[in-house]
Amino acid sequence: MGISRLELTGGDPLLLDRNLILAAVEEGADAGMHVALLTNGQHLTREYAEALKAAGLGRMETSLYGASGDVHDWFTGCSGSYGRTLDGIEAARGARLPLVVSTVVTRRNLEDVLSLPELLQPLGVDGIQLSCPVPSGRSRRSMQPHLLTEQEMTDAIEAVEAAFDPIPYLFLNSLFPEPQLTLERYCHYFVEKLVVDHRGDIIPCCLMPGELRQVLGNITSDALSHICSQTNAAQKPVFAWLSKGHEAMREALAYRRRSHNLCVLCIEMLSKLCAPAADPGDAR
């Protein structure tokens, strides 16, 4: 079907059986796909990193929420996670795995985020990905006081542009200052990626809340050509609206709000358009 990239994420794939992960990486690489693995790095040893490299892993992405242990451990809720993640970063670089560090920007960690280049540049990471939080589950309540307003995010982006000059970086879900309406949508996630959960179900996006996680099909029982067909997608409200793009969603709602946090914007619009039609049995 022309699929060129395979990303293994979770949860943390490194909590799964090691032979399973190595086999998945090797099969994907042997099939000609660029294979990436997203992990918190806490279970990565130098020897495991070298085995992943030998299996054909093309990129590793590791989450780090600040340049200090106090901030990172607050986000993870796990004491000592900062040191273990840094050990994982060093293991990946020691194995010469291409490595990207990802983080989120909030009131709680902005100052620490601005210090990340100083911490990570000597380690030789290939780049940093920044994004806005997309609260779901319990974090909808706990993260609310720490989310940046639109003006605060504007100021934060300007601060990042100054602090990150020495190291490659990318704001994933912010197209500041003006959205580029290519294909009449802000986000190309839906048209570029096929998201498969641990059950084999194809869902619209891994960032969707449970009430919007409709299932398009299952790779263990359905042909991908059928799952991905326009006819099948049209029968699922969330998929149908995503296929029309954000601009069509905005027009249908007479929606005027624009946001740096494009994921939250998308979820807000989909909730208004699709929630009444969503099947509660599809919730995850």
ABEGO torsion letter per residue (X at the ends): XGBABBBBBOEBAAABBAAAAAAAAAAAAAAGBBBBBBBAGAABBAAAAAAAAAAGBABBBBBBAEABAAAAAAAAGBBGAAAAAAAAAAAAAAAGBBBBBBBBBBAAAAAAAAAAAAAAAAAGBAEBBBBBBBBBEAAAAAAAAABBBAAAAAAAAAAAAAAAAABBBBBAABAOABBBABGGBABAAAAABBBBBAAGBBBABAABBAAABBBAEBAAABBAAAAABAAAAAABAAAAAAAAEAAAAAAAAGBABBBABAAAAAAAAAAAAAAAABBAAABX
